[in-house]
């Protein structure tokens, strides 16, 4: 799993599922990437057929779009979310084991001192 690209794809697909009318600027802020990177990632999702961009015909602000997940986008979101969750759970388990090792290394006195700080 290419973590950064897949992580951004998951974040975008999840955000668009809940807020299809979010602007690219809002999406960039919410996902913590630059506007340029967001635009590139969003275009990739559109090119894959996972997201459809539609202009609001009657909206006075002609730059306003809705980003809708296609059926294949909904399926991709589920698969990517599962892979992302599996990856993050593995990270969590590794961190939990590392924390336990560090606590054992410090012994009771070290753990007590760490809690006081």
C-alpha positions in Angstrom: 0.0 0.0 0.0 1.5 3.4 -1.1 0.6 5.0 2.2 0.6 8.7 1.3 -1.4 8.4 -2.0 -3.8 5.8 -0.6 -4.1 7.7 2.6 -5.1 10.9 0.7 -7.5 9.0 -1.5 -9.2 7.5 1.6 -9.4 10.9 3.2 -10.8 12.5 0.1 -13.4 9.7 -0.6 -14.5 9.8 3.0 -14.8 13.6 3.0 -16.6 13.7 -0.3 -19.1 11.0 0.8 -20.1 13.4 3.7 -19.7 16.8 2.0 -20.0 16.6 -1.8 -20.2 20.4 -2.1 -17.0 21.1 -0.2 -14.6 23.4 -2.1 -11.2 22.3 -3.1 -9.8 24.8 -0.7 -11.8 23.3 2.1 -10.8 19.8 1.1 -7.1 20.8 1.0 -7.4 22.3 4.5 -9.3 19.3 5.9 -6.8 16.8 4.5 -3.7 18.8 5.3 -2.3 19.1 1.8 -1.7 22.0 -0.5 -4.4 23.1 -2.9 -2.2 21.9 -5.9 -1.7 18.5 -4.4 -5.4 18.3 -3.6 -6.3 19.2 -7.2 -4.0 16.6 -8.5 -5.4 13.9 -6.2 -9.0 14.8 -7.0 -8.2 14.7 -10.7 -6.8 11.2 -10.3 -10.0 10.1 -8.5 -12.1 11.6 -11.3 -9.8 9.9 -14.0 -10.3 6.5 -12.2 -14.0 7.0 -12.4 -14.4 7.0 -8.6 -15.6 10.6 -8.4 -17.8 12.6 -10.7 -17.6 16.4 -10.7 -20.7 18.3 -11.5 -21.3 22.1 -11.8 -24.4 23.5 -10.2 -26.2 24.9 -13.3 -28.3 27.5 -11.5 -25.7 28.6 -9.0 -24.4 32.2 -9.5 -21.0 31.1 -8.5 -20.0 29.1 -11.6 -16.9 27.7 -9.9 -19.0 25.8 -7.4 -18.9 22.0 -8.0 -20.3 18.9 -6.3 -18.1 15.9 -6.1 -20.1 12.7 -6.1 -18.8 9.2 -5.5 -19.7 6.9 -8.3 -20.7 3.3 -7.6 -17.1 2.2 -8.3 -15.9 5.0 -6.1 -18.1 3.7 -3.2 -16.6 0.3 -3.7 -13.1 1.7 -3.9 -13.7 3.7 -0.7 -14.7 0.5 1.1 -11.6 -1.4 -0.1 -9.2 1.4 0.6 -10.7 2.1 4.0 -10.3 -1.6 4.9 -6.7 -1.7 3.8 -6.0 1.6 5.6 -7.6 0.3 8.8 -5.6 -2.9 8.6 -2.4 -0.9 8.1 -3.2 1.5 11.0 -4.1 -1.4 13.3 -0.7 -3.0 12.5 1.0 0.3 13.4 -1.0 0.5 16.6 0.0 -3.0 17.6 3.7 -2.3 16.9 3.5 1.0 18.9 1.7 -0.7 21.8 4.4 -3.4 21.9 7.2 -0.8 21.8 5.6 1.2 24.6 5.3 -2.0 26.7 9.0 -2.8 26.0 10.0 0.7 27.1 7.9 0.5 30.3 9.6 -2.9 31.1 13.0 -1.4 30.4 12.3 1.5 32.8 10.8 -0.7 35.5 8.3 0.5 38.0 10.4 3.5 39.2 10.7 4.8 35.6 7.0 4.4 34.9 6.2 6.2 38.1 8.6 9.1 37.3 7.2 9.3 33.8 3.6 9.6 35.2 4.6 12.5 37.5 6.0 14.6 34.6 
